[in-house]
Amino acid sequence: MSATGNRGGGQRSKGERSFVATRVSVECRAKLDAAARSSNLSVSEYVEALIAQAVRDVDLHGSRLQKTA
């Protein structure tokens, strides 16, 4: 019988992901950690939310989508 699901008991998969890395100042990182903690998110989840908000109006060709009135 094959096992399915999350055998290790850890967090469930959030689907396919792509790795993005950057370097920030020590002060910026400390503030990032605090902001993520206050939102009950991991730093990775918090940064993903910020990026998603920043690109929500951008199509896959890099163009800004037209806003409807």
N, CA, C and O atoms as a DFTB+ gen file, in Angstrom:
276 C
 N C O
     1  1       0.847      -1.184       0.000
     2  2       0.000       0.000       0.000
     3  2       0.885       1.238       0.000
     4  3       1.807       1.341       0.809
     5  1       0.620       2.157      -0.881
     6  2       1.444       3.358      -0.946
     7  2       0.854       4.444      -0.055
     8  3      -0.362       4.563       0.091
     9  1       1.739       5.225       0.531
    10  2       1.313       6.317       1.401
    11  2       1.000       7.547       0.554
    12  3       1.634       7.785      -0.473
    13  1       0.033       8.307       0.992
    14  2      -0.319       9.544       0.304
    15  2      -0.361      10.685       1.300
    16  3      -0.358      10.463       2.511
    17  1      -0.398      11.874       0.801
    18  2      -0.513      13.034       1.670
    19  2       0.806      13.410       2.304
    20  3       1.876      13.166       1.746
    21  1       0.717      13.999       3.459
    22  2       1.879      14.535       4.146
    23  2       2.278      13.594       5.275
    24  3       1.787      13.726       6.396
    25  1       3.151      12.659       4.992
    26  2       3.534      11.651       5.981
    27  2       4.358      12.230       7.117
    28  3       4.304      11.717       8.234
    29  1       5.115      13.281       6.861
    30  2       5.999      13.843       7.871
    31  2       5.288      14.702       8.899
    32  3       5.888      15.061       9.912
    33  1       4.041      15.040       8.672
    34  2       3.298      15.852       9.614
    35  2       3.584      17.342       9.506
    36  3       3.067      18.126      10.303
    37  1       4.393      17.744       8.544
    38  2       4.709      19.164       8.374
    39  2       3.625      19.896       7.616
    40  3       2.511      19.399       7.450
    41  1       3.967      21.072       7.165
    42  2       3.025      21.912       6.442
    43  2       2.694      21.313       5.080
    44  3       3.573      20.783       4.400
    45  1       1.453      21.395       4.691
    46  2       1.018      20.914       3.384
    47  2       1.628      21.761       2.273
    48  3       1.964      22.928       2.475
    49  1       1.762      21.161       1.113
    50  2       2.313      21.864      -0.039
    51  2       1.408      23.016      -0.445
    52  3       0.184      22.911      -0.374
    53  1       2.015      24.110      -0.867
    54  2       1.270      25.261      -1.371
    55  2       1.295      25.284      -2.885
    56  3       0.945      26.291      -3.501
    57  1       1.705      24.187      -3.486
    58  2       1.768      24.115      -4.936
    59  2       3.151      24.463      -5.442
    60  3       4.090      24.663      -4.670
    61  1       3.252      24.529      -6.752
    62  2       4.534      24.800      -7.389
    63  2       5.045      26.189      -7.003
    64  3       4.291      27.162      -7.010
    65  1       6.310      26.267      -6.673
    66  2       6.921      27.523      -6.252
    67  2       8.207      27.762      -7.027
    68  3       8.804      26.826      -7.558
    69  1       8.624      29.006      -7.088
    70  2       9.875      29.403      -7.711
    71  2      10.688      30.175      -6.674
    72  3      10.135      30.980      -5.926
    73  1      11.994      29.933      -6.628
    74  2      12.868      30.574      -5.647
    75  2      13.264      31.966      -6.113
    76  3      13.665      32.154      -7.261
    77  1      13.151      32.947      -5.212
    78  2      13.578      34.322      -5.458
    79  2      14.417      34.740      -4.253
    80  3      14.015      34.520      -3.110
    81  1      15.568      35.334      -4.501
    82  2      16.434      35.756      -3.397
    83  2      16.879      37.201      -3.595
    84  3      16.976      37.684      -4.723
    85  1      17.142      37.875      -2.499
    86  2      17.666      39.236      -2.536
    87  2      18.419      39.500      -1.253
    88  3      18.285      38.753      -0.284
    89  1      19.193      40.536      -1.239
    90  2      19.904      40.956      -0.038
    91  2      19.337      42.300       0.403
    92  3      19.089      43.188      -0.413
    93  1      19.137      42.430       1.708
    94  2      18.631      43.672       2.284
    95  2      19.523      44.059       3.453
    96  3      20.284      43.236       3.963
    97  1      19.429      45.305       3.872
    98  2      20.216      45.761       5.018
    99  2      19.767      45.020       6.279
   100  3      18.668      44.469       6.337
   101  1      20.633      45.020       7.272
   102  2      20.322      44.370       8.545
   103  2      19.087      45.017       9.175
   104  3      18.227      44.324       9.719
   105  1      19.004      46.345       9.100
   106  2      17.846      47.046       9.657
   107  2      16.564      46.662       8.928
   108  3      15.534      46.425       9.559
   109  1      16.626      46.600       7.602
   110  2      15.451      46.226       6.821
   111  2      15.014      44.808       7.175
   112  3      13.818      44.549       7.309
   113  1      15.965      43.887       7.327
   114  2      15.634      42.507       7.672
   115  2      14.975      42.426       9.045
   116  3      14.019      41.671       9.227
   117  1      15.468      43.186      10.004
   118  2      14.868      43.183      11.338
   119  2      13.422      43.671      11.279
   120  3      12.543      43.111      11.934
   121  1      13.184      44.719      10.489
   122  2      11.822      45.241      10.336
   123  2      10.940      44.243       9.590
   124  3       9.762      44.088       9.913
   125  1      11.507      43.569       8.598
   126  2      10.773      42.551       7.855
   127  2      10.356      41.411       8.774
   128  3       9.212      40.958       8.728
   129  1      11.281      40.949       9.605
   130  2      10.963      39.887      10.569
   131  2       9.832      40.310      11.496
   132  3       8.908      39.537      11.751
   133  1       9.906      41.538      11.999
   134  2       8.884      42.042      12.916
   135  2       7.527      42.153      12.222
   136  3       6.502      41.787      12.797
   137  1       7.519      42.656      10.993
   138  2       6.264      42.805      10.255
   139  2       5.634      41.443       9.967
   140  3       4.421      41.282      10.098
   141  1       6.444      40.472       9.580
   142  2       5.929      39.125       9.315
   143  2       5.354      38.516      10.587
   144  3       4.267      37.938      10.575
   145  1       6.099      38.652      11.692
   146  2       5.629      38.116      12.979
   147  2       4.299      38.734      13.383
   148  3       3.392      38.033      13.830
   149  1       4.185      40.055      13.223
   150  2       2.947      40.738      13.628
   151  2       1.765      40.352      12.749
   152  3       0.614      40.536      13.144
   153  1       2.037      39.818      11.558
   154  2       0.974      39.345      10.658
   155  2       0.759      37.836      10.777
   156  3      -0.037      37.257      10.037
   157  1       1.476      37.203      11.716
   158  2       1.400      35.745      11.903
   159  2       1.743      34.987      10.623
   160  3       1.118      33.978      10.297
   161  1       2.744      35.490       9.906
   162  2       3.216      34.859       8.680
   163  2       4.704      34.592       8.787
   164  3       5.404      35.235       9.568
   165  1       5.186      33.641       8.000
   166  2       6.634      33.482       7.866
   167  2       7.142      34.644       7.022
   168  3       6.364      35.305       6.335
   169  1       8.437      34.890       7.073
   170  2       9.019      35.953       6.244
   171  2       8.740      35.665       4.776
   172  3       8.418      36.576       4.014
   173  1       8.861      34.405       4.378
   174  2       8.611      34.029       2.986
   175  2       7.164      34.325       2.588
   176  3       6.918      34.863       1.508
   177  1       6.213      33.982       3.444
   178  2       4.803      34.252       3.148
   179  2       4.537      35.756       3.083
   180  3       3.781      36.222       2.230
   181  1       5.160      36.507       3.988
   182  2       4.972      37.952       4.023
   183  2       5.526      38.608       2.760
   184  3       4.867      39.456       2.158
   185  1       6.742      38.213       2.357
   186  2       7.346      38.764       1.153
   187  2       6.520      38.390      -0.073
   188  3       6.344      39.214      -0.971
   189  1       6.009      37.156      -0.124
   190  2       5.168      36.762      -1.255
   191  2       3.925      37.642      -1.333
   192  3       3.526      38.049      -2.424
   193  1       3.311      37.941      -0.195
   194  2       2.124      38.802      -0.182
   195  2       2.463      40.205      -0.686
   196  3       1.687      40.801      -1.433
   197  1       3.626      40.733      -0.277
   198  2       4.046      42.060      -0.756
   199  2       4.261      42.059      -2.263
   200  3       3.829      42.975      -2.963
   201  1       4.930      41.025      -2.753
   202  2       5.186      40.935      -4.191
   203  2       3.877      40.788      -4.957
   204  3       3.677      41.447      -5.977
   205  1       2.985      39.929      -4.470
   206  2       1.696      39.721      -5.141
   207  2       0.920      41.032      -5.243
   208  3       0.302      41.313      -6.270
   209  1       0.951      41.828      -4.185
   210  2       0.260      43.121      -4.204
   211  2       0.912      44.062      -5.222
   212  3       0.216      44.793      -5.925
   213  1       2.233      44.043      -5.300
   214  2       2.952      44.946      -6.198
   215  2       2.724      44.610      -7.668
   216  3       2.773      45.501      -8.516
   217  1       2.478      43.347      -7.981
   218  2       2.343      42.934      -9.385
   219  2       0.918      42.555      -9.772
   220  3       0.699      42.017     -10.857
   221  1      -0.041      42.821      -8.916
   222  2      -1.419      42.372      -9.192
   223  2      -1.989      42.978     -10.475
   224  3      -2.870      42.381     -11.095
   225  1      -1.504      44.149     -10.882
   226  2      -2.020      44.810     -12.091
   227  2      -1.076      44.668     -13.282
   228  3      -1.173      45.431     -14.243
   229  1      -0.168      43.702     -13.227
   230  2       0.788      43.486     -14.309
   231  2       0.466      42.170     -15.011
   232  3       0.277      41.146     -14.355
   233  1       0.404      42.194     -16.348
   234  2       0.161      40.943     -17.063
   235  2       1.485      40.214     -17.276
   236  3       2.536      40.740     -16.910
   237  1       1.457      39.032     -17.851
   238  2       2.657      38.218     -18.009
   239  2       3.651      38.784     -19.016
   240  3       4.760      38.267     -19.145
   241  1       3.271      39.832     -19.725
   242  2       4.183      40.492     -20.666
   243  2       4.814      41.735     -20.046
   244  3       5.594      42.428     -20.699
   245  1       4.479      42.018     -18.791
   246  2       5.048      43.170     -18.089
   247  2       4.274      44.439     -18.228
   248  3       4.692      45.475     -17.711
   249  1       3.145      44.395     -18.918
   250  2       2.329      45.588     -19.106
   251  2       1.334      45.741     -17.954
   252  3       0.830      44.752     -17.421
   253  1       1.065      46.967     -17.588
   254  2       0.049      47.243     -16.566
   255  2      -1.326      47.004     -17.188
   256  3      -1.592      47.423     -18.315
   257  1      -2.185      46.332     -16.443
   258  2      -3.547      46.109     -16.896
   259  2      -4.356      47.388     -16.763
   260  3      -4.120      48.185     -15.855
   261  1      -5.301      47.582     -17.657
   262  2      -6.180      48.749     -17.608
   263  2      -7.159      48.595     -16.449
   264  3      -7.777      47.545     -16.274
   265  1      -7.287      49.644     -15.673
   266  2      -8.269      49.633     -14.576
   267  2      -9.610      50.088     -15.116
   268  3      -9.696      51.052     -15.876
   269  1     -10.651      49.385     -14.714
   270  2     -11.999      49.773     -15.154
   271  2     -12.610      50.721     -14.135
   272  3     -12.361      50.604     -12.935
   273  1     -13.396      51.643     -14.614
   274  2     -14.006      52.651     -13.744
   275  2     -15.198      52.134     -13.017
   276  3     -15.817      52.867     -12.246
